[in-house]
Amino acid sequence: MRLKIEITGLVQGVGFRPFVHRLAGELGLKGYVINDASGVLIEVEGEKERLDDFLVRLEQEKPDISRIFSLRHAFLEGTGFKGFEIRESSDEGEKRALILPDIAVCGECLKDITNPKDRRFLYPFTNCTNCGPRFTIINSLPYDRENTSMKKFRMCPDCRKEYNLPSDRRFHAQPDACDVCGPWISLYDCQAKPVCSKHEALEKAVHLIRKGYIIAVKGVGGYHLICDATDEKAVSRLRKRKHREEKPMAVMFPDIDSIKREVYLGALEERAVNSVERPVVIVGKKETTMLAGAVSPGNSTVGVFLPYTPLHYMVLKKLRKPVIATSANITDGPIVKDEADAFSRLSGIADYFLSHNRDIVRRCDDSVVRIMAERQSPIRRSRGFAPLPVTVPFRFNKPVLALGPYMNNTIAVGVGDRVFLSQHIGDLDTPLAVEFYEETIHDFLRIFDLKPGIAVSDMHPGYYSTKYGESHFRENLLKVQHHYAHILSCMTENEVHAEEEVIGFAFDGTGYGPDKTVWGGEVFIASYREFKRIYHMEPYKLPGGEKAVTGPCRTAFSLLYGTFGEKAKDMDVLPLTREEKTFFADMLRNGVNSPVTTSMGRLFDGVASIIGLAHTTSYHAQAAIALEQSALKSDTADSYPCIVKNNKIYQFPIIDSLVEDLNAGVPKEVIARKFHNTVVGIILSIAETARDETGIKTVALSGGVFQNVILLENSVANLRERGFTPLVHQTVPANDGGISLGQAVAGHYHQL
């Protein structure tokens, strides 16, 4: 008999065909296996009992990094295959195969590059079917060498032999390479002139890092800017050149033991650090750390990660100390991915360039995660995770393109029963970021061969993503409210049932409301089809509008003015002159350039300024992070009085009591913790009231404010104690990086 099997899932580029070849050989079956545009197609012939065994073992023994999403099989009449073969791939049919993210170098390949007797000793592009680049080198499906940036490197006889040998772990490893056939590394100076290549380039780069130089190193998804993380002068020089004043920078360590010497690492943090995705993991610094103070100034946490390419591994092993490994860009622009761009944009930052001649097809930044509420919560979802899909509890009638928001942008496409999210794109506020954004949209539609039936954008008329939708899709564009998209994303990744409703808390900094005001402290009753706003922050004003985002003291004065009126001008809480306070008071009183907001994120910023933690900021959420950092130093269970009535959360009584504490000399840490406790209390109070009125016991927590560890962990714990089912983000970020998932879901229900 003949058994025909069609598989979709993560089955290309993971050693699946070699596994099938070996399994068929063990069972004496004949036939073929082939990559096609949808996944993998298998036909095997033999006795029925052996075909049954093959079918069972196929799922039980598949490669660890593979994932089967669907498997259709049928028993048919035999056709007389002569042997078993891996056939040349087909690109016919709908492109539905899943692309594996770039994954870290495996232990077996690390043994190869550290063994002087191995032919790949110190070769920086060593990989096999269990590891290596995927998403960043593929041009088109199916995943075969000729469809990747490895196409230009012709395999040497030794590589070709292992590529064709079923018993070798490099059997059909598409990026297979060695020092004979390439790619290779080269070192350039700041004038883009070649210095040396191959092993000499590696040795020279390590020497330069030891001497305090800044090196731009090309990885799998772009360049890193690297310097000695224990060298205060080098780190400060990098900050100055990159115009990154205070935002913490990620640190790459040689091994797990060196990480443990510098930071506190729990079991879940250690698992995340060691995972095949190799994300940057935010952890607490030890007081005895040898890391330079400029790594994360004024911050008790730091982002740490391990090498994930052979090149990174060899640099760190030779250096024997941690390095700053921050994205090679200027401020928050897209990461640099090719030599011409690097020599142009990084010439004033990097002293040298350690590059290579394997092209990066698409940019892909490092992912960032944090362990909160005993879960791995993504802060930035990119390398190692993108473009893995989120499975949804329905099937899209037509493909949906989600255009994302303005900040922390990702785009997504919904097709079948999955939503494929892009890598992190970032804020759409520069021409380079816009170029990357459009490049990613075209790339996703091309590689998945999709023509969207509908596009979905944010409601904000000023967002570039909204304008892009208006210009490219017109009547096929759906605009979805920002905070509703937050709640939808949380519901979807937590597999909420189709007709179920949740109590949704959407707390963030900025989102455009249907009433044309700035929302950000919202509570909804929400389903996949609709939402109802049941509570929100008492509206207050932001003097200067967007200037309040980088100037929390403006928000602070507005909160004081809303609480104390004209008396706020006589208070010495903020570093403002009498003239400035009078000017802001006039703006607020007359409504001049002072948009109304219900933002919980801005409330956190304002409180941080009132108690003297941050009056200006140089990166997103800096003031709120400072408030969290301060609150972590106190264990008080006290909170401030808060009035919740008439569907509003009144913050001014909180400010009144908070200032009273401040004037009484209560430590800032205690005030910060009491404020956090107050917000947790607000969530519990509203959830219980909503449950009493509706019977709903499921609570979704979304928005960037819920990246605060105190707020999230205490909210989750207290909600559970009171019989609720809290939903939090574990697959996509709680911040705007998860918005596109919610938009895609809204697009589906709009078409019904």
C-alpha positions in Angstrom: 0.0 0.0 0.0 0.9 3.6 -0.3 0.6 6.2 2.5 0.4 9.9 1.4 1.0 12.5 4.1 0.7 16.3 3.8 2.1 18.3 6.7 2.0 22.0 7.6 4.0 23.6 10.4 7.6 24.2 11.3 8.9 21.5 9.1 11.3 23.2 6.7 14.9 23.9 7.7 14.7 21.8 10.9 16.0 18.5 9.5 12.6 17.1 8.9 13.2 15.6 5.5 16.5 13.9 6.7 14.5 12.5 9.6 11.8 11.1 7.3 14.5 9.6 5.1 16.1 7.8 8.1 12.8 6.6 9.4 11.7 5.2 6.1 15.0 3.4 5.8 14.7 1.8 9.2 11.2 0.5 8.3 12.2 -0.6 4.8 9.8 1.7 3.1 10.1 3.2 -0.4 8.9 6.5 -1.7 9.9 10.1 -1.4 9.7 13.3 0.7 9.6 16.8 -0.7 9.4 20.4 0.6 6.5 22.3 -1.1 5.0 25.7 -0.6 2.7 24.4 2.1 5.1 22.4 4.1 6.2 18.8 3.5 4.7 16.1 1.3 5.5 12.4 1.9 4.6 9.3 0.0 5.8 5.9 1.3 5.0 2.3 0.2 5.2 -0.9 2.0 3.2 -3.3 4.2 0.2 -1.8 6.0 1.7 -2.6 9.5 4.9 -0.8 8.7 3.0 2.2 7.2 1.0 2.4 10.5 4.3 2.3 12.4 5.7 5.0 10.2 2.7 7.3 10.8 2.9 6.9 14.6 6.7 7.3 14.8 6.6 10.3 12.5 4.9 12.4 15.1 6.5 10.8 18.1 10.1 11.1 16.9 10.1 14.2 14.8 13.0 16.7 15.4 12.7 18.6 18.7 12.6 22.0 17.0 9.9 21.1 14.5 6.2 21.6 15.1 3.3 19.9 13.2 0.2 22.1 12.9 -1.7 19.8 10.6 -1.2 16.3 9.2 -3.5 14.9 6.6 -3.0 11.3 5.5 -4.6 8.8 3.2 -3.9 5.1 2.4 -3.9 4.5 -1.3 -2.9 1.9 -3.9 0.8 1.3 -4.4 2.6 2.7 -7.5 5.9 0.8 -7.3 8.5 3.1 -6.0 12.1 1.8 -6.4 13.7 3.3 -3.4 13.3 6.3 -1.0 14.6 9.7 -2.0 14.5 13.4 -1.0 13.2 15.1 -4.1 13.9 18.5 -5.4 11.5 21.0 -3.8 8.4 22.4 -5.4 7.2 26.0 -5.2 3.8 25.3 -6.6 0.6 25.8 -4.7 -0.3 28.2 -1.9 2.6 29.4 0.2 1.7 28.2 3.6 4.9 26.6 4.9 6.1 28.1 8.2 9.5 29.8 8.4 11.6 28.9 11.4 13.1 31.8 13.4 16.9 32.2 13.7 17.9 29.9 16.5 21.1 29.7 18.6 24.1 27.6 17.7 23.7 24.1 19.1 26.0 22.2 21.5 27.2 19.8 18.8 28.3 22.7 16.6 30.0 24.4 19.6 32.0 21.2 20.1 33.1 21.4 16.4 34.4 25.0 16.6 36.3 24.3 19.8 37.9 21.1 18.6 41.3 21.8 17.0 41.0 18.4 15.2 37.7 19.3 13.6 37.7 20.9 10.1 35.4 23.6 11.4 37.6 24.6 14.3 37.0 28.4 14.9 34.8 28.6 11.8 32.2 31.4 12.6 29.4 30.1 10.4 29.2 26.6 11.6 25.6 25.2 11.7 23.6 22.1 11.2 19.9 21.0 10.8 19.4 21.7 14.6 20.6 25.3 14.6 21.6 28.4 12.6 20.0 31.2 10.6 16.6 30.7 9.0 14.3 33.8 8.8 17.0 36.3 8.1 18.5 34.4 5.1 15.4 33.1 3.3 14.3 34.9 0.1 11.3 32.7 -0.7 9.6 29.5 0.0 10.3 26.6 0.0 13.3 26.7 2.4 16.1 25.5 0.1 19.6 26.7 -0.3 18.9 28.3 -3.7 16.2 30.4 -2.1 18.5 31.8 0.6 21.5 34.2 0.8 23.7 31.1 0.9 23.0 30.5 -2.8 26.2 32.3 -3.9 28.4 30.0 -1.8 29.1 26.7 -3.7 29.7 23.8 -1.4 33.1 22.2 -1.3 33.3 18.4 -1.7 33.4 17.8 2.0 30.3 19.9 2.7 28.5 18.4 -0.3 29.3 14.9 1.0 27.8 15.5 4.5 24.9 17.4 3.0 24.0 14.2 1.0 24.7 11.7 3.7 21.5 10.6 5.6 23.4 9.6 8.7 25.1 13.1 9.1 23.4 15.8 11.2 24.1 18.2 8.3 22.1 16.1 5.9 20.2 18.8 3.9 21.2 21.6 6.3 20.6 24.5 3.9 23.2 27.0 5.4 25.9 24.3 5.6 29.3 25.9 5.2 33.0 25.7 6.1 36.2 27.7 5.8 36.9 26.3 2.4 33.6 27.3 0.7 32.6 30.3 2.8 31.2 32.7 4.0 34.1 34.5 5.7 34.7 37.4 8.1 36.7 40.5 7.5 37.8 43.4 9.7 37.6 47.0 8.4 38.7 50.3 9.9 36.4 53.3 10.4 37.3 54.5 6.8 35.9 51.2 5.5 39.4 50.0 4.5 40.1 46.2 4.9 42.5 45.4 7.8 42.5 41.6 7.8 40.3 38.6 7.3 39.3 35.2 8.7 40.9 34.0 11.9 43.3 37.0 12.0 40.2 39.3 11.9 38.8 37.5 14.9 42.0 37.8 16.9 42.4 41.5 16.0 38.8 42.3 16.9 39.2 40.7 20.4 42.4 42.7 20.9 40.7 45.9 20.0 37.8 45.3 22.3 40.3 44.7 25.2 41.9 48.1 24.3 38.6 49.9 24.7 37.6 50.3 21.1 34.0 50.1 19.8 33.4 47.4 17.2 30.4 47.0 14.9 29.9 43.3 14.5 27.6 41.8 11.8 25.4 39.0 13.2 22.4 37.2 11.7 19.8 40.0 11.7 22.0 43.0 11.7 25.0 44.6 13.4 25.7 45.0 17.1 27.8 47.7 18.6 30.2 46.0 20.9 32.6 47.2 23.6 33.9 46.0 27.0 31.0 46.1 29.4 33.4 46.5 32.4 35.2 49.5 30.8 33.5 52.7 32.1 35.2 54.9 29.5 34.4 52.7 26.6 30.7 52.4 27.6 30.4 56.1 28.2 32.0 56.8 24.8 29.5 54.5 23.1 26.6 56.3 24.8 27.9 59.7 23.7 28.5 58.6 20.1 25.1 56.8 19.8 23.2 59.7 21.4 21.8 57.2 23.9 22.0 59.1 27.2 20.5 56.8 29.8 18.6 53.9 28.3 20.0 50.6 29.6 22.1 48.6 27.1 22.1 44.8 26.8 25.1 42.8 27.9 26.3 39.6 26.3 28.2 37.2 28.6 30.6 34.4 27.7 28.6 31.7 29.6 26.0 31.2 32.2 28.4 31.2 35.2 29.7 34.6 34.3 26.1 35.9 34.2 25.4 34.5 37.7 28.4 36.3 39.1 27.0 39.7 38.1 23.2 39.4 38.4 20.4 37.6 40.3 19.2 34.7 38.2 16.1 32.6 39.2 15.2 29.3 37.6 12.9 30.8 35.0 15.4 33.6 34.2 18.1 30.9 33.7 15.8 28.9 31.5 15.1 31.9 29.3 18.8 32.8 29.0 19.6 29.3 28.0 16.7 28.8 25.6 17.2 28.2 21.9 15.8 31.7 21.2 18.5 33.4 23.2 16.5 36.6 24.1 17.8 39.4 26.2 16.5 38.7 29.7 15.9 41.6 32.1 17.2 40.7 35.6 18.4 42.3 38.8 22.0 43.4 39.1 24.1 42.4 42.1 25.5 45.2 44.3 28.9 43.7 43.7 28.7 43.7 39.9 31.8 44.5 37.9 29.7 46.0 35.0 30.4 49.6 34.3 27.9 52.0 35.9 27.1 53.4 32.5 25.6 50.1 31.3 22.3 50.8 33.1 22.7 54.0 35.1 20.4 54.5 38.0 18.8 51.2 37.3 18.8 48.0 39.5 18.1 45.8 36.4 20.1 44.9 33.3 19.4 43.0 30.1 21.6 39.9 29.8 22.0 37.3 27.1 24.3 34.6 25.8 26.1 34.3 22.4 23.8 32.8 19.8 26.1 32.6 16.8 29.5 30.9 16.5 31.1 34.3 15.9 29.6 35.8 19.0 30.7 32.7 21.0 34.3 32.8 19.8 34.7 36.5 20.5 33.3 36.1 24.0 35.3 33.0 24.7 38.6 34.6 23.7 37.7 37.9 25.5 36.6 36.1 28.7 34.5 39.1 29.9 31.1 40.5 29.1 30.5 43.0 26.3 27.9 45.6 25.5 26.0 44.2 22.5 23.5 46.9 21.6 21.7 47.2 18.3 23.7 49.1 15.7 21.6 52.1 15.0 21.2 55.8 15.8 18.8 56.5 18.7 15.7 54.3 17.9 16.2 53.8 14.2 16.2 50.4 12.4 19.2 48.1 12.9 21.9 48.3 10.3 22.1 45.1 8.2 24.6 45.6 5.3 28.1 46.9 4.8 27.3 50.0 2.8 24.7 51.1 5.4 27.1 50.3 8.3 30.0 52.3 6.8 27.7 55.2 6.2 25.5 55.3 9.3 28.0 54.0 11.9 31.1 55.8 10.8 30.9 58.2 13.7 30.2 55.5 16.2 32.3 52.4 15.5 36.1 52.4 15.4 36.2 49.1 13.5 33.8 46.8 11.6 33.9 43.0 12.0 31.8 42.0 9.0 31.1 39.0 6.7 30.0 38.3 3.2 26.7 36.4 3.9 23.9 38.8 3.0 21.2 39.5 5.6 17.9 39.3 3.7 15.8 41.0 6.5 16.6 42.9 9.6 15.8 41.3 12.9 16.6 42.8 16.3 17.2 40.9 19.5 14.2 39.9 21.5 13.7 41.1 25.0 11.8 39.2 27.8 11.2 39.6 31.5 9.9 37.0 34.0 6.8 38.4 35.7 4.1 36.6 37.6 6.1 33.4 37.0 5.7 33.7 33.3 8.0 34.8 30.4 6.6 38.1 29.2 7.9 39.5 25.9 9.0 43.1 25.9 10.2 43.0 22.3 9.3 40.0 20.1 11.8 39.6 17.3 14.8 37.3 16.7 14.2 33.7 17.8 10.4 34.2 17.8 9.4 36.0 14.6 7.7 35.0 12.3 6.1 32.2 14.4 2.3 32.5 14.2 -0.3 32.8 16.9 -3.1 30.2 16.4 -6.6 31.8 16.6 -9.9 30.2 17.4 -11.4 30.6 14.0 -10.4 30.6 10.3 -10.0 33.9 8.3 -12.5 34.1 5.4 -10.0 36.3 3.6 -6.4 37.2 4.4 -6.1 40.2 6.7 -3.1 42.7 6.9 -2.7 44.4 10.2 -0.7 47.6 9.9 0.1 48.1 13.6 0.4 51.3 15.6 3.0 54.1 15.7 5.3 53.0 18.6 6.9 49.6 18.9 5.4 48.7 15.5 4.9 45.2 14.2 2.7 44.2 11.3 0.8 41.0 11.0 -1.0 38.9 8.4 -4.0 36.7 9.3 -4.6 33.6 7.1 -6.1 30.2 7.7 -6.3 29.8 11.5 -3.1 31.7 12.2 -1.7 35.3 12.6 1.9 35.7 11.5 3.6 38.6 13.3 6.6 40.4 11.9 9.8 41.1 13.7 10.1 44.3 15.8 10.0 47.4 13.5 10.0 50.1 16.1 8.7 53.7 16.2 7.6 55.1 12.8 9.1 58.5 13.3 12.0 58.6 10.9 12.4 58.1 7.1 14.5 55.0 7.8 11.9 53.5 10.1 9.2 54.2 7.5 11.3 52.5 4.8 11.8 49.5 7.1 8.1 49.4 7.8 7.1 49.4 4.1 9.8 46.9 3.3 8.4 44.5 5.9 4.8 44.8 4.6 5.9 44.0 1.0 8.2 41.2 2.3 5.4 39.5 4.3 2.8 39.7 1.5 5.4 38.4 -1.0 6.8 35.6 1.0 3.4 34.3 2.0 2.0 35.1 -1.5 -1.0 37.0 0.0 -3.4 39.6 -1.3 -5.2 40.9 1.7 -9.0 41.2 1.6 -8.9 43.9 4.2 -6.3 46.0 6.0 -6.6 47.1 9.6 -5.0 50.2 11.1 -5.2 52.3 14.3 -7.8 55.0 14.6 -5.2 57.8 15.2 -5.3 60.0 12.1 -1.7 61.1 12.6 0.0 57.7 12.7 2.0 56.8 9.6 0.6 53.3 9.7 -2.9 54.8 9.5 -2.0 57.1 6.6 -0.4 54.1 4.8 -3.6 52.2 5.1 -5.6 55.2 3.8 -3.4 55.6 0.8 -3.1 52.0 -0.1 -6.4 50.3 0.8 -9.0 53.1 1.0 -12.4 51.4 1.1 -10.9 48.1 2.3 -9.4 49.7 5.4 -10.8 49.1 8.9 -9.7 51.4 11.7 -9.7 49.8 15.2 -9.6 51.6 18.5 -6.1 51.2 20.0 -7.0 49.9 23.5 -9.6 47.5 22.1 -6.8 46.0 19.9 -4.7 45.6 23.1 -7.5 43.6 24.8 -8.1 41.5 21.6 -4.5 40.6 21.5 -4.5 39.4 25.1 -7.8 37.5 24.6 -6.5 35.8 21.4 -3.1 34.5 22.7 -5.0 33.2 25.8 -7.4 31.3 23.6 -10.6 32.9 24.9 -13.6 31.3 23.3 -15.4 32.9 20.5 -18.5 34.1 22.4 -16.8 34.8 25.7 -16.6 38.3 27.3 -13.8 39.6 29.5 -13.3 42.6 31.7 -10.4 44.3 30.0 -8.0 46.7 31.6 -6.0 48.6 28.9 -3.4 50.8 30.7 -0.8 52.6 28.6 0.6 56.0 27.6 -1.3 57.1 24.5 -4.2 55.9 22.3 -6.7 57.7 20.2 -10.2 57.5 21.5 -13.4 57.7 19.5 -14.1 61.0 21.3 -10.9 62.4 19.8 -9.2 62.6 23.1 -6.1 60.7 24.3 -7.1 57.5 26.1 -4.9 55.3 28.2 -6.6 54.3 31.4 -9.5 52.2 30.1 -11.7 49.4 31.4 -13.9 47.5 28.9 -16.4 44.7 28.7 -15.1 43.1 25.5 -15.7 40.3 23.2 -14.2 39.5 19.8 -17.0 41.4 18.2 -17.4 44.6 20.3 -16.4 46.5 23.4 -18.1 48.8 25.9 -16.1 51.3 27.9 -17.3 50.9 31.5 -14.6 52.9 33.4 -11.8 55.3 32.7 -9.4 57.7 34.4 -10.9 61.1 35.2 -9.8 63.2 32.3 -6.9 65.6 32.9 -4.8 67.9 30.6 -1.3 67.6 29.3 0.3 71.1 28.9 2.3 71.1 25.7 0.8 67.9 24.4 3.5 65.6 23.2 6.1 67.6 25.1 4.6 66.1 28.3 5.8 62.6 27.1 9.5 63.6 27.5 8.8 66.2 30.2 6.9 64.4 33.0 7.2 67.6 35.1 4.5 69.0 32.8 2.2 66.2 33.6 3.1 66.5 37.3 2.1 70.2 37.3 -1.2 69.4 35.6 -1.9 66.8 38.3 -1.0 69.3 41.1 -3.1 72.0 39.4 -6.1 69.7 39.1 -5.8 68.8 42.8 -4.9 72.1 44.4 -5.8 74.8 41.8 -3.9 78.0 41.8 -2.1 77.0 45.0 0.0 74.7 42.8 1.9 77.7 41.7 3.2 78.2 45.2 4.3 74.6 45.7 8.0 73.8 45.6 7.6 70.2 44.6 8.8 70.6 41.0 12.0 72.2 39.5 9.9 74.9 37.7 10.3 78.6 38.0 7.4 80.8 39.1 7.1 82.0 35.5 6.9 78.5 34.1 4.3 77.5 36.6 2.2 80.5 35.8 2.6 79.8 32.1 1.5 76.2 32.5 -1.4 77.2 34.7 -2.6 79.6 32.0 -2.4 76.9 29.4 -4.4 74.5 31.5 -7.0 77.1 32.6 -7.6 78.2 29.0 -7.1 74.9 27.3 -4.3 76.1 25.1 -2.2 73.3 23.6 -3.3 71.1 26.5 -5.1 68.0 25.1 -7.3 66.0 27.5 -6.2 62.5 28.4 -7.2 59.6 30.5 -3.7 58.0 30.4 -2.6 55.8 33.2 0.9 55.8 31.7 1.1 59.6 32.0 -0.2 59.3 35.6 2.8 57.1 36.4 5.1 59.6 34.8 3.6 62.5 36.7 3.8 60.8 40.0 7.5 59.9 39.3 8.1 63.6 38.8 6.2 64.8 41.8 8.3 62.7 44.2 11.5 63.7 42.4 12.5 60.6 40.5 12.3 61.9 36.9 11.4 65.3 35.6 12.6 64.8 32.0 13.2 61.6 30.0 15.4 60.4 27.2 13.7 57.1 26.4 10.2 55.5 26.5 8.8 54.8 30.0 11.9 56.1 31.7 9.9 57.9 34.4 7.6 54.9 35.0 10.6 52.6 35.3 12.2 54.9 37.8 9.0 54.8 39.8 8.9 51.0 39.7 12.6 50.8 40.7 11.9 53.0 43.7 8.8 51.0 44.7 10.8 47.7 44.7 12.8 49.0 47.6 9.7 49.1 49.9 7.5 46.4 51.1 4.7 48.5 52.6 1.2 47.2 52.1 -0.4 50.7 52.5 -2.1 52.5 49.8 -3.8 55.9 49.1 -7.5 56.6 49.1 -9.1 56.6 45.7 -12.6 57.3 44.5 -14.1 55.2 41.8 -17.6 56.2 40.9 -19.7 57.4 37.9 -17.6 55.2 35.7 -14.5 57.2 36.5 -11.3 56.6 38.4 -10.6 59.9 40.3 -6.8 60.4 40.6 -6.8 63.7 42.4 -7.5 62.3 45.9 -4.4 60.1 45.3 -2.3 63.2 44.5 -3.6 65.0 47.5 -2.5 62.2 49.9 0.7 61.6 48.1 1.8 65.2 48.5 0.8 65.1 52.1 3.2 62.1 52.6 5.9 64.0 50.6 5.6 67.0 52.9 5.7 64.8 56.0 9.1 63.4 54.9 7.8 59.9 54.0 10.6 58.2 52.0 10.1 58.2 48.2 10.3 54.4 48.1 7.3 54.1 50.4 5.4 56.7 48.5 6.1 54.9 45.2 5.0 51.6 46.6 1.8 53.0 48.1 1.0 54.4 44.7 1.5 51.0 43.0 -0.7 49.4 45.7 -3.3 52.0 45.0 -3.5 51.1 41.3 -3.7 47.4 42.2 -6.6 48.2 44.5 -8.4 50.1 41.7 -8.1 47.1 39.4 -9.5 44.8 42.1 -12.4 47.1 43.0 -13.5 47.7 39.4 -13.2 43.9 38.6 -15.4 43.0 41.5 -18.0 45.6 40.7 -18.0 44.5 37.0 -18.4 40.9 38.1 -21.3 41.7 40.3 -23.0 43.5 37.5 -22.2 41.1 34.6 -21.1 37.8 36.1 -17.9 37.9 34.1 -14.9 36.4 35.9 -12.2 36.6 33.2 -9.9 39.7 33.4 -7.5 40.6 30.6 -4.6 42.9 31.5 -2.9 44.6 28.5 -1.0 47.8 27.6 2.5 48.9 28.3 1.8 49.8 32.0 1.4 46.1 32.6 5.1 45.6 31.9 5.5 46.9 35.5 6.4 43.9 37.6 4.8 45.1 40.8 1.6 46.0 39.1 1.3 42.8 37.1 2.3 40.3 39.8 0.2 41.9 42.5 -2.8 42.3 40.2 -2.6 38.7 39.1 -2.2 37.3 42.6 -5.0 39.3 44.1 -7.4 38.6 41.2 -6.8 34.9 41.6 -7.4 35.1 45.3 -10.8 36.7 44.6 -11.9 34.0 42.1 -11.0 35.7 38.9 -9.2 34.2 35.9 -6.5 36.8 35.0 -5.1 36.8 31.4 -1.7 38.2 30.7 0.6 38.3 27.7 3.1 35.5 27.2 3.4 35.3 23.4 3.2 38.9 22.2 4.2 42.1 24.1 1.7 43.9 26.4 3.0 47.1 24.8 2.2 48.3 21.3 4.3 45.5 19.8 1.2 43.2 20.3 -1.4 45.6 18.8 -1.1 44.1 15.3 -2.4 40.7 16.6 -5.5 42.4 18.0 -6.0 44.3 14.8 -5.9 41.2 12.7 -8.6 39.5 14.9 -10.8 42.6 14.6 -10.4 42.5 10.8 -11.7 38.9 10.7 -14.9 39.7 12.7 -15.5 42.8 10.7 -15.8 40.6 7.6 -18.5 38.3 9.1 
